[in-house]
Amino acid sequence: MNESYRMGEQSIIAYLQRLANGISTAELDVAALPAELRAVGEQLQKTHAILQQERQLLERNAYIDPLTNLGNRNGFDRHVEQLWRKGDPFTCAYIDIDHLKHCNDRFGHAEGNRYILSICRTLSETMEHDEMLFRIGGDEFVLISLSANEIELEQRLEQVRTRLIEASSGGKAPMIGSFSFGCSRVDPLAGDTRRQMTMDADRKMYRYKLMHRVQQPKDDDAPQRPIVDQLPCNDRVFQAISMSSETRYPFILNLDTGESQWSVNAVRDFDLPSQHPFNSLDMWLARVHPEDRDNVRVELDMVINGTWHFHYMQYRVMDATGKYVLCDCTGYRLDGTDTEPGMYVGIIINRSLADTTDSVTGLGDIHALVNAIGEMRRVARKAGLIAIKIDDIAQVNARFGFDAGDRVLAECAACLVECSRGKGRMFRSTGPMFVALFDDFDPEETDAIAEEIERFLGSPVLFGPFEYQPLIRVATLHLDGVDRQPVSILNELKALLGKAVQVPGTKLD
């Protein structure tokens, strides 16, 4: 074998090694190879070019939405992660296209896609040079702006929405184009978290949707779904209402059928017949204090018949113990469409419970926890309990201050509520200890939620440039029936936490 051939082989091997090491810019000088190896070199270059194209296509598919050519959820996550690493403050707007399901059902998915693209085009035309728009779901978008603050972005989106409605009203388009939005300004270096950003913007967006709903024109020839077949309430809206207010009792009433949806807490605290009772107005009025009842009935009738769309009153309601408690009651009427029923959506705040709410986390405090366990003793049902402890809050307080420690506790509380998926009641027991109660739960169900808490509770929290991940312990206790004093159960949970394995986090020595 001559020296030229050997050198050519070494060049090819070095080229292949660079490619194997991920150096996509590796080059091979085919003209410098001996004649016997040039065909091999050319084929290798062609194969590399094809693989490069396929890799680029895969990367594009991983981060680009195929319908709109905007970034998808993966692209959004990657972009936000880059901003977070750099510590750049930014404003995000969560945007939800109104009535997309109505468009798909009435005109077909092709028209639905055109409806999506028309709104995307309108939004894109108004964006600044430092802004990016992502499609993170079917009708959900996020706009990221580095320069605009909340007020500026809200004003601009309001103007865009107004122009869009005017341009598509009066039969100019199959659908009246509109969207709902909520904006949130975040600063990673100030300690803001992605969960705070998401919950704040999402909460504002759903509030906006409830207040600014655009009613689509009715089609008299379109087939109407019988009222008896209509779903009583939209679980997604109910979840949004649950997130949008610091209250124990959200509710939704279907004005066409009289069926309603109430929170588990309302069912328990006011002794309601179920979470989905019929004739709920009469049911509720029967619990209102006799001296307040006539005034409440008159005002609610004004909302039900469409005279008023907003309701706020403070009056007395009988709770499950037979006592009258003072409640703040706020609600909004949502007019129906040809595919959706009219709804009355609201919240009720029980003022008598203020003394049993932890001020840092918004969860029930130790007094509420003891009362809840006491209530479970009177019901012969299985119970699942999960105890959670943040191990080093004292060190956080000492190093970063008590505000930082409170922020860690508040973040953990928000994550607990999210992991429970509305199936349990959350309490801050004492100090850094939380307890979740689940009625009529099997051990497997309790363990599954405990595992989810272990995975997601220790989300990083920023204290200036320092990223802190809480050290946590999680323990479960399953009871076929609560037959002991609350103090005895809480002591057992503390003992179980002492034996639990610590979930790794940031150690503060």
N, C-alpha and C positions, 0 to 999 in steps of 0.2 A: 504494500500500500504506500503510495507516494505521499510526500509531506503536504502537498496542496490538498489532497483528498482528506487527510487527517485534520487539517486546519478547518476545512469546510464542515466536517462532522462536529467538531468542537463548537463551531459557531451555531450550528443548529441545536445542539444540546443546550448551550447557554441560553439561546432564545426560548426553548421550551421550559427551562428552569425558571426564567423570569416570568413567563406566563403562569406557571404553576404557583409562583409566589404572589400572584395577584397584580403584577405590574402590567396593566392593560396597555401602556404606551410602549411596550417592548417592540423593537424593530429588528428586522433581519435583512441584511444587504444581500439580496439574491444575486445581483450582478457580480459580487465578489466571490461567489461560490464556484467551485469547479463545475465544468459542464455536466458531469454525471449527476450532480446533486441539485442543479437548478430547478428541475421539474419538481423535486421533493419540496424545495424551499417555496416555490410558487404555490403549491398546493397547501402548504402549512399557512401561508399568508391569507389565502382565500378562506380557509376554514376559520382562521382567527377572525377575519372580518365578519363572516356569517355569525359566529358566536357573539361577537360584540353587538351586532344588530339585535340578536335575540335577547341578549342581556338588557340592552336599553329598552326594548319593548316590554320585557318583564317588569323592569323598574317603573316604566310609565304606567303599566296596568296596576301596579301596586299602590301608586300614589295619585292617579288621575281618575276622575269620574268619567266614564265613557260617553255619557249623554251630553254633559255640559262642557267637558274639557277643563273643568275646574279641579282643584285639588280635592281629594276625597277625605274620609276621616283619617286614614293613615297619613296623608299629606298634612292635614291640619295638626295632628299630634306631633309630627316631626317638626313643623314650623314653630309651634308653641314651645317645644322642647328646646329648640335653638335659641328662641328669645329668652327662655328661662335661664339657660346656661350663661348667656351674655348679660343677664340682669336688666334687659331693656324693658321699661314700662310701656304698656300699650293698652288700647281700648278694644274690647271685643263686642260685637253685636250678634246675638243669637236671633236668627230670622226664621220664621215659620210661614210658609205659603198658606194662605187661607183657602179652604174649600177644595183642596186638591182631590180628595176622595169623591166629593160631589162631582167634580169635573170628569174623573175617570168613570164613575158610575153612569153619568148622564150622556157623555159624548164619546167615551172610549179612551183607551190609554194613549192612542196616538195624539189626540187632542190634549190629553193630560201632559204629555211630553212637550207639546208646543206651548202650553200654558207655563210650564216650568222654565222653558228656554226664554220666553218673552220677559219673565220677571228677572231672570239671570242677566239678560241683555240690558234691561233698564238699570239694574243695580251696578253692573260693570261700567256703564257709560258715565256714572257719577263718581266713580272711585278716584282717589288721589294716587299719586305715583308710589307712595309708600304703603299702599293697602293691598290686601289679598282677600279673595272670596273663596270659600270652600263649601262644597256640598257634602254634609256629613250624614245625610239620611234622605229618604224619599222626598220629603217636603221641608227638610231642615238645612239651614245654611248658617255659616259663621263668617262674619267680616272682621278682619283684623286690621287695625289702624295704629300706626306708630305715632302719628302727630295729633290726631283729633282727640279731644277730651269727650266725656260722656255727653255733655250738653250739645256740643257741636255735632257729634255723630247722630244723636237723637233728632235734632232739628233737620239735618240733611235727609235722614231716612223718612221723617214725616213728610217733607216736601216731595220726595220721590214717590212715596205711597199716594199722596194726594194727586199728583200728576198721573200716576198709573190708573187710579180709579176714574179720573175725568176722561182719560183717553180710551177707556174700555167700557164706559157706561152708555146707556141709551141705545143698546143694540149694536154698538160698534165692534164688538167681539163676542164670541160665545160665552165667555166668562168675564165678570167684572174683576179685573186683576187687583189683588190686594195681598198684603202680608202683615204679620204682627212681629214686633221686635222688642228686645230688651238689651240695654247696653251696660257694660261694667268696665271700669278702669282698674287695672291691676299693676302693681309694682313688685316684682319678685324680690328685690333687695330690701323692701320694707317689710317682708315677712308674709306677703299675700300668698295664697295657695291656689292651685288649679281647682280644687273642690269649691273654694269660696267663689272663684270666678264663675264657674259653671252654674252653681246654685243661684248666685245673684242675678246673672243675666237671664237664666231660664225662668226664674221667679218673676222678673220684670216682664218678660215676654208673655207669659201666661196671663198676668194681670192686664197687660195691654190688650190681649186677645179678648178677654172678657168685657173690656170697656169699649172697644172699637170694632166690634164685629160688623162686617159688611154683609147684608142680606142679598143673596143672588135672586134675580128675577125668576118667578115661578113659570113653569111650562105646563099649561093646562092640559096638554095632550100627553104629557109624560105619565107613565104608570106610577100611581101612588102606593106606597107600602101601607098596608092596614095599620092603624094605630096599635092594635093589640100585638103586632109583630115587632114594634119598635123596641129597641133596647131601652131600658129604664134610664140609664145614665152612662156617660162615657167615663170609663175607669181612668183614662189618661188625664182627662180634665180633673177628675176627683183627686188624683195623685198630685196634680199641679196645685190645686187649692190647698191640699194638705201641706205642701211645701211653702206656700206663698204667705202664710201668716203664722204668727206665734200664738196658736190657739189650740185648744183640745178638741174642738167640735166643728169640723167642716161638714157641709151637707149639700146635696143636690136634689132638686125636686123636678120630676118630669111633669110639666103642666098639662100634657095631653092625656096621660094615663093616671096621674095621681100617685104613681110609685116614686119612692125616694131612696136615697142612699145616705147613710150616716156612718160616722166613725165608730170604731169599737168602743172608744171611751164614752161616747154619747149614749150608746146602747146600755152600757153598764151604769154610768152615773145618773141617767134619767130614767132607767128601767123601761127602755123602749122595747117593743115586741121583737124587733129584729133589725138587721142593718138595711133591709129593703122593705119597709112597711108601705102598705097602701093607705089612702086617706090620711096622709101624714099631717096635713094642716089641722084637721079635727083632732088628731092624736096629740099634736103639740099644744093646741089651744086648750085642751083638757088639762094640761099640766101648768098653764099660766095662772097666776094668782087671780081670783075672781074680781078683785078691784081693778086689775090691769087688762082683763080679757077683752072687754068691748073695744077699747082703743087699739089693741093689737089686732083684733079681727078686722076693724075698719081699714087699718093701714095695709095689712096683708092683702085684703080684697082689692085695694087700689093697684097693688103690684100684679096680682093674678090676672085682673082684667085688662092690664096694659096701660092704665092711666099713668102710673109711675113705673120707673125702671130701677129706682134705687130706694132702699129701705134701711133705716137705722133707728133702733129704739133700745132703751134700757128698761127692763122690766123683770118681775120676779117669776121664777119657774120652780115647780116642785121637783126635787131630786129623788133618787132612789130610796133615801131614808125617810121621805115624807116631809122634809123641811123645804121651805122656800128660800132659794138663793138668787142673788142679783146677777143678771146676765146682760152683757152687751150683745145685741143681735144686728148683724149687718148683712145685706143681701143685694144681689143684682138680678134683674130679669133679662134673659137672653131670648129674643124673639126666634120663633122656629123658621125653618126653611122647608122646601118640598121633600127633603130627605132627612131632616133632623127635627126632633120635637122642640117646642119651646121649653126652656128650663129656667128654674129659679135657683141661683147658686149663692151660697153664703157661708158665714162663720158665726159661731156663738162662743163668747168668752165667759166662763164661769168665774165671777169675781171672788167667790168664796174660796177658790183654790190658790189664790195668790201667795198665801203664807206657806204653801207646801211646794213651791217651785224654786229650784236652785237658780240663783241669779246669774251664775257663770255659764251654765250649759243650757238652761231652759228646760231641763228634765225635772221630773219629780224628785224631791229631796228625800232624806232618810225618813221623815215623818210620813210622806206619801208612800214610800216603800213598805214601811211597817203596816200601814193601813191596807195596802194592796194584798200583802201576804195574809193579813187577818181576814180579808174578804174571801180569799181562796180557801180558808179553813172551813167556811160555811158551804162550800160547793164540793160535792164528792166527785172530783175529776182529777185526771192526771195533770201534773204540772212539770214544766221544764224550766230550770233556772240556769242562767249563765252569769258568772262573776268575772269581771275584768279589772285588772289593776295596772296602773301606770307606775312603774317601779321607782323612777328617779325624779319625780316632780319637785322634791325638795332641792335637788341639785340644780334643776332648771331655774327655780326661783332664786337660788343663791347666786347663780352665775349671770342670768339674763334679766332677773326682776320678776315680780309677781304677775305683771301683765303678760309676759311670755308664758309663764306656767298656765295662766287662765286660757291663753290661746290654744295651748296644747290640749287642755281638757275640753274646750269647746269643739275643736276639730275632731277629737275622739268621739264626743257625743254625737256629732253630725254623722260620722261614719257608722256608729252603732245603729242609729235610726235607719240609715240606708240599708245596712246589712239585714236588719230585722224584717224588711219588706212589709211593714205594717202588721206583722203577725203577733207582735209582742209589745210589752210596756217597758220603757227604759227609765232607769232611775240613777241618780248619782248618790251612792250610799253614804260614804264618809271619805273625805279627802280625795285620794286618787282612785277610789274604788267605784265601779259601776255594777249594777245588777239589771239583767233583763229577765222578765217573767213571761212565760208562754203558757196559756191555758190549754189543757187537753192536747198536749204534745207528747209524741212517742220519743223514746231516747234517740232514735236515729235522726228525727227531725231536729232535735236540740243539738246533737253533735254536728250536724251538717251546717247549721248556722254558726256554731262556735268555730268550726274550721274556716268559714268565710271571714269571720271577725279576725282570726289570727292572720289571714292573708292580707287583709285590707286595712286593719286598724292602724298599723304603724306607718302611715304615709308621712313622708318627710315634711317638716315645717322649717321655714327659713327665719333665722334671727339675724337680720342684716345679711352678710355674706356667708354666715355659718348655717349649714344644713343639718338639722337635728331629726333623728328618727327615734320615736319613743320606744323604750323597752317595756314590753307588756307581758302579762301572764293571763291565761284564760283557763277557767275551770267550769265544769258543768255538774249539775245535780238534778237527778230525775226522781220525782216522787209520785207514787201511785195515788196518793191523796195527802193533802196538807193536814197533818194531825198534830203539829207541834206549834209552840209559840214562835213568833217571828224572830225573836232574839236568838233562839236555838238554831234556826235555819241559817241566819246570817253568820253565826259563829262557825257553823259547819262549812259554809262557803269560804270564809276566811282561811280555815284550816286547809281546804282543798287548794286554794290559791298559793299557800305556802309551799305545797308540794309540787305545784305545776311547773313545767319547764318554761324558762324565760324565752320569749321570742326575741331573736337578736335585734339590736338597734344600735344607737350611738351611745357609747359609754362616756359619762362625764366624771372623770376622776379628779 
